[in-house]
Amino acid sequence: MNMPIIFCLFASDQQINLIQGFLKRTTNQTLGKITMHQFPDAESLVTIETDVSNKNIIFIAYLDRPDLKIFQLILATETARMLGAKKITLVAPYLPYMRQDKQFHSGEGISSIYFAKLISHYFDGLITVDPHLHRWHSLTDIYSIPSQVLHAADAVAAWISKNIAAPILLGPDSESTQWVSDIAKKLRAPYLVLSKERFGDQQVSSNMPEISAYINQHFVLIDDIISTAATMLEAINHLKQQGVKNISCIGVHAIFSGPAYQKLSAAGVNNIISCNTVAHESNQIDLIPLLLETHNQ
Ligand code: R5P
């Protein structure tokens, strides 16, 4: 079979080991060799050592904290094209720049559109996991290349079912309904969703629905992104005020900016869990099989 050559960019050692292990078990394929050198003046040079001439290739790129990585990714793509690569697919386990999906204040741009234009210009296809689709309903609203959205729901449901008895799921804002309802259905568990308003990067306020019937159950908060953790902390405060004892937090994409993880850890919850789309010490749910099975089909 003519498999595309896979290159990893911006991956942690653990992510690389998991990817290599998966490829070894399934296709016996090895990763393509790419190196990124930074000159003393902070400019970058990409070298692709594996022959890509006339081959389809995949860049698995971990794009949290994206701004510097994006330019390096463009350098990698241009280099691959110059070396004769045919189709170039971007696998972005976490797709950044999805949250600025409207002009929230006058003078602002809508960066999700600009980022989508950039990626659509350089790549032939995009695969990602649970992008933040809120005001955009589909990636095709803004991406002009073929795209595939994978979902963490099965893996998250499997983790909950193995680790938490009789959970009640809680989505911290209206857009989390899509993830929480799907996981609840798989677990045949009840779920509730809060309504949230954001006033600034770190300021959110939410309204809790009636929870008195569930106080003694284990609440599992599920969100797509944990960034400042303000959303999770607001929901935890409500639950604690009402006397809930057991609370776990699950985020698909563990961005955890600044002291967010420390703040969430200090909130006294049972578990803080994430998928490994962004490398973080909370990673307990491995989505590499999900990402790579798609490419093996
Ligand atoms: C946005 O609505 C997302 O679904 C998350 O709720 C949000 O990104 C979490 O951000 P933070 O952790 O900064 O509250």
Boltz pocket constraint, residues with backbone or C-beta under 6 A from the ligand:
constraints:
  - pocket:
      binder: B
      contacts: [[A, 99], [A, 132], [A, 172], [A, 173], [A, 175], [A, 176], [A, 201], [A, 204], [A, 223], [A, 224], [A, 225], [A, 226], [A, 227], [A, 228], [A, 229], [A, 230], [A, 231], [A, 232]]
      max_distance: 6.0
